[in-house]
Amino acid sequence: MSLSTHVLDTARGVPGAGIAVRLLDGAGAEIGSATTDDDGRAVLLAGQVPAGTHRLVLDTARYQAAHGQEPFFAEVVVALAVPEPAARLHVPVLLSPFGYTTYRGS
């Protein structure tokens, strides 16, 4: 019963630690926030994820600048369509200076 993420910095070969992450509902209101831990993991919503369209927003510019990288993507925004309340959602993100990949994890 949660929404979590795991960020891996594929350019540096390390977890994406210290990345600010927000979860926004369809109207843009923040319904969860966290900062990734030393392993690049964060739980944004500890309860059931409500149905609707949500946006997971990662502050990648600040993270990359802190590690001497020139940020190209100021944010990574992942739009999620949750058709009915979900018990558990996990959204991994593989991050590099000029690209990112995401998928529904388990």
DSSP file (Angstrom, degrees, kcal/mol; ACC not computed):
  #  RESIDUE AA STRUCTURE BP1 BP2  ACC     N-H-->O    O-->H-N    N-H-->O    O-->H-N    TCO  KAPPA ALPHA  PHI   PSI    X-CA   Y-CA   Z-CA
    1    1 A M              0   0    0      0, 0.0    87,-0.3     0, 0.0     2,-0.3   0.000 360.0 360.0 360.0  76.6    0.0    0.0    0.0
    2    2 A S  E     -a   88   0A   0     85,-1.0    87,-2.9    47,-0.1     2,-0.4  -0.990 360.0-118.7-171.2 171.1    2.4    2.7   -1.2
    3    3 A L  E     +aB  89  45A   0     42,-1.9    41,-2.7    -2,-0.3    42,-1.4  -0.990  41.3 166.0-127.1 123.9    4.0    4.5   -4.1
    4    4 A S  E     -aB  90  43A   0     85,-2.3    87,-2.7    -2,-0.4     2,-0.3  -0.855  19.0-157.2-132.9 166.1    7.8    4.3   -4.1
    5    5 A T  E     -aB  91  42A   0     37,-2.4    37,-2.1    -2,-0.3     2,-0.4  -0.950   5.9-157.9-139.6 160.9   10.7    5.0   -6.4
    6    6 A H  E     -aB  92  41A   0     85,-0.8    87,-2.7    -2,-0.3     2,-0.5  -0.941  13.8-160.8-141.3 116.7   14.3    3.9   -6.8
    7    7 A V  E     -a   93   0A   0     33,-3.1     9,-3.0    -2,-0.4     2,-0.5  -0.870   5.3-171.2-106.3 128.1   16.8    6.1   -8.7
    8    8 A L  E     -aC  94  15A   0     85,-2.5    87,-3.2    -2,-0.5     2,-1.1  -0.977  19.5-141.2-117.5 129.4   20.0    4.8  -10.1
    9    9 A D  E  >> -aC  95  14A   0      5,-3.0     4,-1.7    -2,-0.5     5,-1.5  -0.765  19.8-176.6 -88.1  98.2   22.6    7.1  -11.6
   10   10 A T  T  45S+     0   0    0     85,-2.2    86,-0.2    -2,-1.1    -1,-0.2   0.726  77.3  59.4 -74.3 -20.7   23.8    5.1  -14.6
   11   11 A A  T  45S+     0   0    0     84,-0.9    -1,-0.2     1,-0.2    85,-0.1   0.873 119.0  28.4 -72.3 -37.1   26.5    7.7  -15.5
   12   12 A R  T  45S-     0   0    0     -3,-0.3    -2,-0.2     2,-0.2    -1,-0.2   0.575 103.9-125.9-100.0 -12.5   28.2    7.4  -12.2
   13   13 A G  T  <5S+     0   0    0     -4,-1.7    -3,-0.2     1,-0.3    -2,-0.0   0.846  73.1 104.0  71.1  34.6   27.3    3.8  -11.4
   14   14 A V  E   <S-C    9   0A   0     -5,-1.5    -5,-3.0     3,-0.0    -1,-0.3  -0.907  79.8 -82.9-138.9 164.2   25.8    4.7   -8.0
   15   15 A P  E     -C    8   0A   0      0, 0.0     2,-1.7     0, 0.0    -7,-0.3  -0.397  45.8-112.6 -63.7 148.9   22.3    5.1   -6.4
   16   16 A G    >   -     0   0    0     -9,-3.0     3,-0.6    23,-0.2     2,-0.2  -0.611  48.4-177.5 -83.5  79.6   20.7    8.5   -6.9
   17   17 A A  T 3   +     0   0    0     -2,-1.7    20,-0.2     1,-0.2    21,-0.2  -0.557  56.1  21.6 -83.8 142.8   20.9    9.6   -3.3
   18   18 A G  T 3  S+     0   0    0     18,-2.1     2,-0.5     1,-0.2    -1,-0.2   0.697  77.8 148.5  81.1  20.7   19.5   13.0   -2.1
   19   19 A I    <   -     0   0    0     -3,-0.6    17,-2.2    18,-0.2     2,-0.3  -0.781  45.6-131.1 -91.2 125.8   17.1   13.6   -5.0
   20   20 A A  E     -E   35   0B   0     -2,-0.5    39,-2.6    39,-0.4     2,-0.4  -0.593  29.4-173.0 -73.9 132.1   14.0   15.5   -4.0
   21   21 A V  E     -EF  34  58B   0     13,-3.1    13,-2.4    -2,-0.3     2,-0.3  -0.990   7.2-171.3-131.7 136.2   10.9   13.8   -5.3
   22   22 A R  E     -EF  33  57B   0     35,-2.4    35,-2.9    -2,-0.4     2,-0.5  -0.938  14.3-147.5-125.0 150.6    7.2   15.0   -5.3
   23   23 A L  E     -EF  32  56B   0      9,-3.2     8,-3.2    -2,-0.3     9,-1.2  -0.982  20.7-170.4-116.2 121.1    4.0   13.2   -6.1
   24   24 A L  E     -EF  30  55B   0     31,-2.9    31,-2.5    -2,-0.5     6,-0.2  -0.870  14.6-134.4-112.6 143.3    1.3   15.5   -7.6
   25   25 A D    >   -     0   0    0      4,-2.7     3,-2.0    -2,-0.4    29,-0.2  -0.228  44.6 -83.0 -82.5-177.5   -2.3   14.7   -8.3
   26   26 A G  T 3  S+     0   0    0      1,-0.3    28,-0.1     2,-0.1    -1,-0.1   0.744 130.9  52.0 -60.6 -25.7   -4.1   15.6  -11.5
   27   27 A A  T 3  S-     0   0    0      2,-0.1    -1,-0.3    26,-0.1     3,-0.1   0.470 121.3-105.8 -89.2  -2.7   -4.8   19.1  -10.3
   28   28 A G  S <  S+     0   0    0     -3,-2.0     2,-0.3     1,-0.3    -2,-0.1   0.509  72.7 142.4  91.7   4.9   -1.1   19.7   -9.5
   29   29 A A        -     0   0    0      1,-0.1    -4,-2.7     2,-0.0     2,-0.4  -0.620  56.6-114.2 -80.7 138.2   -1.6   19.5   -5.7
   30   30 A E  E     +E   24   0B   0     -2,-0.3    -6,-0.3    -6,-0.2     3,-0.1  -0.573  38.5 169.2 -73.6 125.3    1.2   17.7   -3.9
   31   31 A I  E     +     0   0B   0     -8,-3.2     2,-0.3    -2,-0.4    -7,-0.2   0.391  67.3   8.6-115.7  -0.9    0.1   14.5   -2.3
   32   32 A G  E     +E   23   0B   0     -9,-1.2    -9,-3.2    13,-0.1    -1,-0.4  -0.929  58.5 179.2-171.2 151.1    3.5   13.1   -1.3
   33   33 A S  E     +E   22   0B   0     11,-0.4     2,-0.3    -2,-0.3   -11,-0.2  -0.988  10.0 152.5-155.1 155.7    7.1   14.1   -1.1
   34   34 A A  E     -E   21   0B   0    -13,-2.4   -13,-3.1    -2,-0.3     2,-0.4  -0.966  35.6-118.4-167.2 172.2   10.4   12.6   -0.1
   35   35 A T  E     -E   20   0B   0     -2,-0.3   -15,-0.2   -15,-0.2     8,-0.2  -0.994  40.2-107.0-123.2 134.2   14.2   12.6   -0.7
   36   36 A T        -     0   0    0    -17,-2.2   -18,-2.1    -2,-0.4     6,-0.2  -0.317  36.1-131.5 -62.7 141.6   15.9    9.5   -1.9
   37   37 A D    >   -     0   0    0      4,-2.8     3,-2.3   -20,-0.2   -19,-0.2  -0.029  40.5 -75.5 -81.4-171.1   18.0    7.8    0.7
   38   38 A D  T 3  S+     0   0    0      1,-0.3   -21,-0.2   -21,-0.2    -1,-0.1   0.714 135.2  51.5 -62.6 -20.6   21.6    6.6    0.4
   39   39 A D  T 3  S-     0   0    0      2,-0.2    -1,-0.3   -23,-0.1   -23,-0.2   0.346 121.0-107.9 -95.9   4.5   20.4    3.6   -1.7
   40   40 A G  S <  S+     0   0    0     -3,-2.3   -33,-3.1     1,-0.3     2,-0.3   0.637  77.4 131.1  80.5  14.9   18.4    6.0   -4.1
   41   41 A R  E     +B    6   0A   0    -35,-0.2    -4,-2.8    -6,-0.1     2,-0.3  -0.744  28.3 170.9-106.3 149.5   15.0    4.8   -2.7
   42   42 A A  E     -B    5   0A   0    -37,-2.1   -37,-2.4    -2,-0.3     2,-0.6  -0.976  25.3-145.2-153.8 142.7   12.0    6.9   -1.5
   43   43 A V  E     +B    4   0A   0     -2,-0.3   -39,-0.2   -39,-0.2   -10,-0.2  -0.952  18.6 177.3-105.8 121.3    8.5    6.2   -0.4
   44   44 A L  E    S+     0   0A   0    -41,-2.7   -11,-0.4    -2,-0.6     2,-0.4   0.751  71.4  24.8 -96.5 -28.3    6.2    9.1   -1.5
   45   45 A L  E     -B    3   0A   0    -42,-1.4   -42,-1.9   -13,-0.2    -1,-0.3  -0.944  57.3-171.9-142.0 115.5    2.8    7.8   -0.4
   46   46 A A  S    S+     0   0    0     -2,-0.4    -1,-0.1   -44,-0.2     3,-0.1   0.706  71.1  58.4 -83.1 -19.9    2.5    5.3    2.5
   47   47 A G  S    S-     0   0    0      1,-0.2     2,-0.1   -44,-0.1    -2,-0.1  -0.214 107.7 -50.4 -96.7-169.6   -1.2    4.7    2.0
   48   48 A Q        -     0   0    0      1,-0.1    -1,-0.2    -2,-0.1    39,-0.2  -0.374  56.5-119.6 -64.1 137.5   -3.3    3.5   -0.9
   49   49 A V  B     -H   86   0C   0     37,-1.9    37,-1.9   -47,-0.2    -1,-0.1  -0.702  32.5-128.3 -80.9 119.1   -2.6    5.3   -4.2
   50   50 A P        -     0   0    0      0, 0.0    32,-0.1     0, 0.0    34,-0.1  -0.283  26.8 -97.0 -68.3 153.5   -5.9    7.0   -5.3
   51   51 A A  S    S+     0   0    0     32,-0.1     2,-0.2    30,-0.1    33,-0.1  -0.318  80.7  67.6 -63.2 151.1   -7.2    6.4   -8.8
   52   52 A G  E    S- G   0  82B   0     30,-3.1    30,-3.0    -3,-0.1     2,-0.5  -0.762  89.8 -49.6 131.9-176.2   -6.4    9.2  -11.3
   53   53 A T  E     + G   0  81B   0     -2,-0.2     2,-0.3    28,-0.2    28,-0.2  -0.855  56.6 178.3 -97.9 128.4   -3.5   10.7  -13.1
   54   54 A H  E     - G   0  80B   0     26,-2.7    26,-3.5    -2,-0.5     2,-0.5  -0.876  20.1-139.1-127.2 157.7   -0.5   11.6  -11.0
   55   55 A R  E     -FG  24  79B   0    -31,-2.5   -31,-2.9    -2,-0.3     2,-0.6  -0.982   2.9-155.4-123.5 127.1    2.9   13.0  -11.7
   56   56 A L  E     -FG  23  78B   0     22,-2.8    22,-2.7    -2,-0.5     2,-0.5  -0.897  19.8-165.8 -95.7 120.0    6.1   11.9  -10.1
   57   57 A V  E     -FG  22  77B   0    -35,-2.9   -35,-2.4    -2,-0.6     2,-0.5  -0.942   6.7-167.5-118.8 119.2    8.5   14.8  -10.3
   58   58 A L  E     -FG  21  76B   0     18,-2.8    18,-1.9    -2,-0.5     2,-1.8  -0.903  22.0-135.8-107.8 130.9   12.3   14.4   -9.6
   59   59 A D     >  +     0   0    0    -39,-2.6     4,-1.1    -2,-0.5   -39,-0.4  -0.589  41.3 158.2 -83.4  79.3   14.5   17.4   -9.1
   60   60 A T  H  >  +     0   0    0     -2,-1.8     4,-2.8    14,-0.2     5,-0.3   0.778  60.9  64.7 -78.5 -27.8   17.3   16.1  -11.4
   61   61 A A  H  > S+     0   0    0     13,-1.9     4,-2.5    -3,-0.2     5,-0.2   0.941 105.0  44.5 -62.0 -47.7   18.9   19.5  -12.1
   62   62 A R  H  > S+     0   0    0     12,-0.3     4,-1.9     2,-0.2    -1,-0.2   0.906 115.0  49.3 -63.9 -41.7   19.9   20.1   -8.5
   63   63 A Y  H  X S+     0   0    0     -4,-1.1     4,-0.7     2,-0.2    -2,-0.2   0.946 113.9  44.0 -62.9 -49.2   21.2   16.5   -8.1
   64   64 A Q  H ><>S+     0   0    0     -4,-2.8     5,-2.8     1,-0.2     3,-0.9   0.895 112.1  52.3 -67.0 -39.4   23.3   16.6  -11.3
   65   65 A A  H ><5S+     0   0    0     -4,-2.5     3,-1.6    -5,-0.3    -1,-0.2   0.883 104.3  57.5 -62.4 -37.5   24.7   20.1  -10.6
   66   66 A A  H 3<5S+     0   0    0     -4,-1.9    -1,-0.2     1,-0.3    -2,-0.2   0.711 108.5  47.8 -65.6 -19.0   25.8   18.9   -7.1
   67   67 A H  T <<5S-     0   0    0     -3,-0.9    -1,-0.3    -4,-0.7    -2,-0.2   0.075 123.7-100.6-111.2  22.9   27.8   16.1   -8.8
   68   68 A G  T < 5S+     0   0    0     -3,-1.6     2,-0.4     1,-0.2    -3,-0.2   0.665  79.8 132.1  73.6  17.7   29.5   18.4  -11.4
   69   69 A Q      < -     0   0    0     -5,-2.8    -1,-0.2    -6,-0.2    -2,-0.2  -0.830  61.3-123.4-102.8 140.9   27.2   17.5  -14.3
   70   70 A E        -     0   0    0     -2,-0.4     2,-0.1    -3,-0.1    -5,-0.0  -0.734  36.0-128.8 -78.7 112.2   25.6   20.1  -16.5
   71   71 A P        +     0   0    0      0, 0.0     3,-0.1     0, 0.0    27,-0.1  -0.410  33.7 173.3 -68.7 134.5   21.9   19.3  -16.2
   72   72 A F  S    S+     0   0    0     25,-0.7     2,-0.7     1,-0.3    26,-0.1   0.759  75.8  50.1-100.5 -45.3   20.0   18.9  -19.4
   73   73 A F        -     0   0    0     24,-0.5    -1,-0.3     1,-0.2     3,-0.1  -0.865  66.8-166.1 -94.9 114.8   16.7   17.8  -17.9
   74   74 A A  S    S+     0   0    0     -2,-0.7   -13,-1.9     1,-0.2   -12,-0.3   0.855  77.8   5.1 -67.4 -33.9   15.7   20.2  -15.1
   75   75 A E        -     0   0    0    -15,-0.2     2,-0.6   -16,-0.2    -1,-0.2  -0.979  64.5-136.5-143.5 153.5   13.2   17.7  -13.9
   76   76 A V  E     -G   58   0B   0    -18,-1.9   -18,-2.8    -2,-0.3     2,-0.5  -0.982  26.5-169.6-107.9 122.6   12.1   14.2  -14.7
   77   77 A V  E     -G   57   0B   0     -2,-0.6     2,-0.6   -20,-0.2   -20,-0.2  -0.964   6.4-170.6-118.0 121.6    8.3   14.0  -14.8
   78   78 A V  E     -G   56   0B   0    -22,-2.7   -22,-2.8    -2,-0.5     2,-0.5  -0.950  12.3-150.2-113.3 115.8    6.6   10.6  -15.0
   79   79 A A  E     -G   55   0B   0     -2,-0.6     2,-0.5   -24,-0.2   -24,-0.2  -0.748  14.0-163.5 -87.9 127.7    2.9   10.7  -15.5
   80   80 A L  E     -G   54   0B   0    -26,-3.5   -26,-2.7    -2,-0.5     2,-0.7  -0.938  11.4-156.0-115.3 129.9    1.1    7.7  -14.0
   81   81 A A  E     -G   53   0B   0     -2,-0.5   -28,-0.2   -28,-0.2   -30,-0.1  -0.919  11.3-173.5-103.9 111.4   -2.5    6.6  -14.9
   82   82 A V  E     -G   52   0B   0    -30,-3.0   -30,-3.1    -2,-0.7     4,-0.0  -0.891   5.1-169.7-106.3 103.3   -3.9    4.7  -11.9
   83   83 A P  S    S+     0   0    0      0, 0.0    -1,-0.1     0, 0.0   -32,-0.1   0.801  72.9   4.9 -68.0 -29.7   -7.3    3.3  -13.1
   84   84 A E  S    S-     0   0    0    -34,-0.1   -35,-0.1   -32,-0.1   -32,-0.1  -0.967 106.0 -64.9-146.9 158.9   -8.4    2.2   -9.6
   85   85 A P        -     0   0    0      0, 0.0     2,-0.4     0, 0.0   -37,-0.0  -0.183  57.4-144.7 -49.9 130.8   -6.9    2.6   -6.2
   86   86 A A  B     -H   49   0C   0    -37,-1.9   -37,-1.9     1,-0.1     3,-0.2  -0.801  14.2-149.9-105.6 141.1   -3.6    0.6   -6.2
   87   87 A A  S    S+     0   0    0     -2,-0.4   -85,-1.0     1,-0.3     2,-0.3   0.895  83.6   0.5 -73.8 -40.7   -2.2   -1.3   -3.3
   88   88 A R  E     -a    2   0A   0    -87,-0.3     2,-0.4   -40,-0.1    -1,-0.3  -0.951  60.6-179.1-154.8 128.3    1.5   -0.8   -4.2
   89   89 A L  E     -a    3   0A   0    -87,-2.9   -85,-2.3    -2,-0.3     2,-0.4  -0.992   4.5-171.5-127.1 138.0    3.2    1.0   -7.1
   90   90 A H  E     -a    4   0A   0     15,-0.5    15,-3.2    -2,-0.4   -85,-0.2  -0.997   1.6-170.7-131.2 128.7    7.0    1.1   -7.6
   91   91 A V  E     -a    5   0A   0    -87,-2.7   -85,-0.8    -2,-0.4    13,-0.2  -0.856   7.2-163.9-124.4  94.3    8.6    3.4  -10.3
   92   92 A P  E     -a    6   0A   0      0, 0.0    11,-1.1     0, 0.0     2,-0.4  -0.479   5.0-160.5 -73.5 148.6   12.3    2.8  -10.8
   93   93 A V  E     -aD   7 102A   0    -87,-2.7   -85,-2.5     9,-0.2     2,-0.6  -0.992   9.6-158.4-133.6 125.3   14.2    5.5  -12.7
   94   94 A L  E     -aD   8 101A   0      7,-3.0     7,-2.1    -2,-0.4     2,-0.4  -0.922  24.9-163.8-100.7 122.7   17.6    5.1  -14.4
   95   95 A L  E     +aD   9 100A   0    -87,-3.2   -85,-2.2    -2,-0.6   -84,-0.9  -0.879  21.9 159.6-119.1 137.5   19.2    8.5  -14.8
   96   96 A S  E >   - D   0  99A   0      3,-2.4     3,-1.1    -2,-0.4   -32,-0.1  -0.913  54.2 -95.6-140.8 169.9   22.0    9.9  -16.8
   97   97 A P  T 3  S+     0   0    0      0, 0.0   -25,-0.7     0, 0.0   -24,-0.5   0.811 121.5  26.6 -59.8 -30.0   22.9   13.5  -17.8
   98   98 A F  T 3  S+     0   0    0    -26,-0.1     2,-0.3     1,-0.1    -3,-0.0   0.161 126.3  17.7-122.0  19.9   21.1   13.3  -21.2
   99   99 A G  E <   -D   96   0A   0     -3,-1.1    -3,-2.4   -26,-0.1     2,-0.3  -0.981  51.4-159.4-174.5 166.1   18.5   10.7  -20.7
  100  100 A Y  E     -D   95   0A   0     -2,-0.3     2,-0.4    -5,-0.2    -5,-0.2  -0.985   5.7-156.0-154.3 155.5   16.4    8.6  -18.4
  101  101 A T  E     +D   94   0A   0     -7,-2.1    -7,-3.0    -2,-0.3     2,-0.3  -0.985  14.9 176.9-132.9 142.5   14.4    5.4  -18.4
  102  102 A T  E     +D   93   0A   0     -2,-0.4     2,-0.3    -9,-0.2    -9,-0.2  -0.957   3.9 166.5-142.5 162.0   11.5    4.4  -16.2
  103  103 A Y        -     0   0    0    -11,-1.1     2,-0.7    -2,-0.3    -2,-0.0  -0.970  46.7 -83.5-163.3 166.6    9.1    1.5  -15.9
  104  104 A R        -     0   0    0     -2,-0.3   -13,-0.2   -13,-0.2     2,-0.1  -0.740  53.1-165.2 -82.1 116.9    6.6    0.0  -13.5
  105  105 A G              0   0    0    -15,-3.2   -15,-0.5    -2,-0.7    -1,-0.0  -0.160 360.0 360.0 -90.6-172.0    8.6   -2.1  -11.1
  106  106 A S              0   0    0    -17,-0.1   -15,-0.1    -2,-0.1    -1,-0.1   0.367 360.0 360.0-121.0 360.0    7.5   -4.7   -8.6
